Amino acid sequence: MEKLTNHYQLYINGEWQSGSKSQIMQSENPHNNTPWASFDCASKEDIDDAVGYAKNALASEAWGSLNATERGKLLFKLADLIEKNADKIGEIETKDSGKLLAETVTQTKYVSEYYRYFAGLADKIEGSTLPIDKKDMHVYTTHHPIGVVAAIVPWNAQIFLTATKLAPALAAGCSVIIKASEIAPCAMFELSKLIHEAGFPKGVVSIVTGDAENCSAPLTSHPDIDRIAFTGGTDTAKKIIQNSSNNFAATNLELGGKSPMIIFDDADLESAANGIIAGNFGASGQSCVAGSRVIVDKKISKKIIDLIVQKSKSIIVGDPENSKTNLGPLCTKNQIQKIEQTLKKSIQQGGKIIIGGNKVSGEGNYFEPTLIHCPNSEIETLKIEMFGPVISIIEFENDEEAVNIANSSKYGLGSGIFTRNLAKAHRVSRQIRAGICWINTYRAISPSAPFGGFNQSCYAREAGKQSILDYTRTKTTWINISDDPSAGGTVILVANDLVNSSFSICQCCYRWNR
């Protein structure tokens, strides 16, 4: 492919450069399916360079010798730059992915809070003194950077999902290679300019993109990668786990979701309907926590359906850069094809489309806001992550049935409950197998709140004070505080002593005894 006027280069070792194999890809604007930008793609050789520079940075004076407070100051500076440039980054992300401009700008501004949170946490990583069971021993632990991190982020919330990986990794003192999705990487390359301006030393952060064969596989299998932080699909995660067997890298995996929203008969129906609309049509349904399985009490099912239908009539589908638009395009044509195929099968299984169900005519990857009624839990739309504006509604007759339906998915990322009964809210929340539960709200996030799931939705957690420890290794230090040279378990033996003397090991303290 040829370079376009808007062209982005790889960011490696503090410099922007072309890919060594001269591979170029283009990004299409989902609004009109027109190529609007091009970008260089990384090769295996480029990945080798990025990882090598990242490894060198760990031991460098410029990065490895910085204390935690100094690392925090760099993150604070980056946070300010992101907030200042949120409008520009948002515009690029909207052109690249089709997400609403109002959403990308607002989300980017809020992302700055993640960098501030971990900037403040950088010098709060504390070790401990251990009450050890050995006499005359002082033992303590310290936390050290895990090393070189490969952060692999998808296109649907790339600035946000980069922050949940990059911020704690940098706060912990790691170096990071970010692999942006080749579907829509341009906002990430714009972010590289801010990382550069913030003053991070060369090699500490690199941003690359490319296909699986030339970029992702060489990165995740590289022998010098110490941790892989990935957000994306389950199938890709399986390949990453296989690749990590080559380097024994630790993994953070934030995967798919098929989140249930349970609406009880005592719920505020207006609030519930608003939550359903926002939880499914926000980001055009392109969210891993979309509450796409609406499980509603049979007694109020018709009322909820009527409210969803009524509210959906006022949804404006169109140009994501228009401030009046409520629902923008999907990022790729493949998503539309997947939705159409899944809906077709669901109808064959007995599902009934109440509203929507079709691609919007004309240019662009637009799909109608869709509601499908499911007579049982075997309907395909209840099982497949749609990644589009599709709500599946299913009825229940009692609390036990509601929980069983909610837990019938292989995923377990988000969940929602709408009820005025506080006891029921707590009880049902405890029973749902999901890492997040929103009660009488949906899709709220915070840098201080752990994010992650159960089952096939997640390994580890992102955000929250514990997440930074994923990017560290614990070191235990033993100090003999006795003046007795034979104390403390350390014995210096001459070779002849070993040959000519008899030694045994004390089973209590594992010291050598003559």
C-alpha angles and dihedrals in degrees: 000000000000128000117259128211089263101058128164129199132206116269110223129158093352094307137096113234144164120256113268092235094048091237111162129186132187132224121221123214103237090212093069105002090242121141107245104167141020132206142189119253126218125242129205088265091054090050091051089053094048093049091046092052090046091053092048091050091060091063097037126113090232096059111005092054096049114109121229094261091054091050088051091054091055090051091049089053091049090050091055092049093050092050091048093050098039094113093055095044090046092053092052093047090050093052089046102045107016095240116148113275091226089056098045093048094046093045093048091052090051092047087069087070090063090058091047092049094053092039087061091044095052095089094036094074100115134187124207143229112242125223090228123195094227124095118243093009127128110196128181140164131227133185121234132184112276090223132237115015127201108206113192115190133183128230099247098076103000101154092049096042091048090054093054089058106028098046098055092039093054092042088055091051100253128139117235139208109197116205108201121202112266088219094071114354102145098100088054092056088050087054089055089066090058093046088052093047092049088064105245109166121255115283096017093103127021126175120204139160138189144116127312097259099049102030119013099042096046090047099048093042097044111126093227096056110107102181135019118205110190137177118185145070129346095241092055090046090057090055091048091052089051090049092048090061085076094061104017088234117175114243139219109192123186105180142169132318143202099188122198124221112198116203113194123201093251094055125120095257096203091052091045093050091049090050091050092050094046094042093054109026096039109104084011087283091298095132130109089223097049107145092229097153106070109190109191134181108257091231093064100028096108092049092051092047091049091051093049091049092048094048093044091060090069094051111115113214115199151076109014090213091060110095091216094058117107100180124036132190128288115256099241140024089233090067091058091049091050092050093048092049093047093048091049092054092045091054089051088053092054103273117144123212110222099180134003121354099156142091112253110250119246132039124332134049097282125154128184120251101262136202120186125186113221119203092198142009094260094075110121097233088061091059107037123074098237100190090203141081097292125130120193114200124197130173132231133192102204141015094259092055091048092054092046092053091046091053096044093091126093086226129072112179111119135006139178136208127192116194140120091220106098095193091051091048092056094042096049093041089057091051097050114094098224135113094228131037123186116196118203089345137058143213096011114155138181135178089238094053117084113239122204145091151237132251113009094348102081155000114204126347136275123214124015127087094281094058093073089064089065086071095053139068121218118236121199117207123197121199125187106218096181124105089215106104091210094051129092099047095279115122125174109209130189114225092241089055090058091051100041102034136064119237135182134184121241105232092213101056102008093236123147115254127191 
